[in-house]
Amino acid sequence: MKGKYDMTNTDYIKIEFTSRSVNESFARATVAAFAARLDPTLEELADIKTAVSEAVTNCIVHAYPGVIGTIWLRARIIGDRTLEILVRDSGIGIPDVKKAREPMYTTGGDDRSGMGFTIMESFMDKIKVRSAEGKGTSVTMTRRIIRRSLPL
């Protein structure tokens, strides 16, 4: 397949898992292990893991309320320093993405902070959210890993 998602010359992983809360740590650990090949600092790695946790938790809590669904995750390395992560579901979708990205906005009840997208934005260089009601949501996050000079 050629085009936007041509992976023939790209280093990538793709996984699929159920929207059970136990899989959030699995997703973050998997992406962290994949990102490690870029030699990130511990802070960069922690930021990436936190952003993945937020994206996956959003799928678990909001996409499939009361049911178990599927979450798809793809991570790829673009060029030699950029990590791109896609987290996608086929859940209920977000009626108003702009509103959902506002700090403190939540549809998850009193026990949710409404900071998921804000946290993702603060730890990643760029995030893009696409959603359609009844069809699901995809969150694409990118982070450039700073090249460190080797000690002499």
Sequence and secondary structure as in RCSB ss.txt:
>XXXX:A:sequence
MKGKYDMTNTDYIKIEFTSRSVNESFARATVAAFAARLDPTLEELADIKTAVSEAVTNCIVHAYPGVIGTIWLRA
RIIGDRTLEILVRDSGIGIPDVKKAREPMYTTGGDDRSGMGFTIMESFMDKIKVRSAEGKGTSVTMTRRIIRRSL
PL
>XXXX:A:secstr
  STT  TTSEEEEEEEES THHHHHHHHHHHHHHGGG   HHHHHHHHHHHHHHHHHIIIIISTTS  EEEEEE
EEETTTEEEEEEEE SS  S HHHHTSTT  SS TT  S HHHHHHHHSSEEEEEEETTTEEEEEEEEE      
  
